[in-house]
Amino acid sequence: MKKIAVVFASAGLLALAACGEKPANETANASNAVVENVVENAANAADNAANAADNAANAAANAADNAANAK
């Protein structure tokens, strides 16, 4: 969905440029906000993946400890 927003924001800026008009600050700011959100979401996704890996490692360690304690 965010990629679609970036495409439309870019298309709007290109359309304004083709008409020889300067893009409004609001349009430029909105486009920048979309790009910043995409970057932030990518960073959050990387953090989430790292957390998932940590959780999986902890679960494996806990399972191994439980198996050792069961003997």
Secondary structure, 3 states (H helix, E strand, C coil): CHHHHHHHHHHHHHHHHHCCCCCCHHHHHHHHHHHHHHHHHHHHHHHHHHHHHHHHHHHHHHHHHHHHHHC
